[in-house]
Amino acid sequence: MSKHQPARAENLRRAIAQEAARIMAEHGVRDFLVAKRKAAERYGVVDGGLLPKNIEIEEALAGYQRLFGGESHAESLQSQRSAALEAMQWLEEFQPRLVGPVLAGTATGHVEVQLHLFADRAEAVSLKLMDQGIAHEVGERRVKLNAERMQAYPAVRFEMAGEPIEAVVFPRDGIRQAPASPVDGKPMRRADTAEVEALLGGEQPTANRLQPG
């Protein structure tokens, strides 16, 4: 009986990951932990050791989108990346980088395009948007710098080509070290304007071209 336990546990982890992915795709849940807990509740799992890692859920989400998203997902992702590129071109003086699900290709229609900007003064970004006549809201976003440290940074939210965008503004030297990814805890991947143009042209990012920073 005990020989079957590892296989059963692995199957349950996979099922929870797939359910969490479905919840994120269909209900717009962005937080991996929230989706994971909802999925675990459905299967009656209370043992944290049986829960999948975030990267397993991201992989399941990519699989879900390939299976059920099809052309609709591809078109939505293309629209998000096009809006990201347009915003990055408007804000080129702040060395914009695309991050998050839109870069990874796992974005649902519920998520915002996420950008990182770098400026001596966060107000300069808001002034730039005002000069361009782009309506926006100013707020902040808590960012996980590493396993032990969270920090709040200024953020601006606006729309570009009909897509919602959130741009977090870091100090100039923040470009040297990317914050921790919510997926695997490693430094987030960041893509510059040229890399986003390549994505839109159908060229897939490589490990060398999508280094942090």
HELIX and SHEET records of a PDB file:
HELIX    1   1 SER A    2  HIS A    4  5                                   3    
HELIX    2   2 GLN A    5  HIS A   27  1                                  23    
HELIX    3   3 PHE A   32  ARG A   42  1                                  11    
HELIX    4   4 GLY A   48  LEU A   50  5                                   3    
HELIX    5   5 ASN A   54  TYR A   64  1                                  11    
HELIX    6   6 GLN A   65  GLY A   69  3                                   5    
HELIX    7   7 GLY A   70  TRP A   90  1                                  21    
HELIX    8   8 GLU A   92  PHE A   94  5                                   3    
HELIX    9   9 PRO A  101  ALA A  104  1                                   4    
HELIX   10  10 GLU A  123  ASP A  131  1                                   9    
HELIX   11  11 ARG A  172  ILE A  175  5                                   4    
HELIX   12  12 THR A  193  LEU A  200  1                                   8    
SHEET    1   A 5 ARG A  97  VAL A  99  0                                        
SHEET    2   A 5 VAL A 113  PHE A 118 -1                                        
SHEET    3   A 5 GLU A 163  PHE A 170  1                                        
SHEET    4   A 5 MET A 150  MET A 160 -1                                        
SHEET    5   A 5 HIS A 136  LYS A 144 -1                                        
END                                                                             
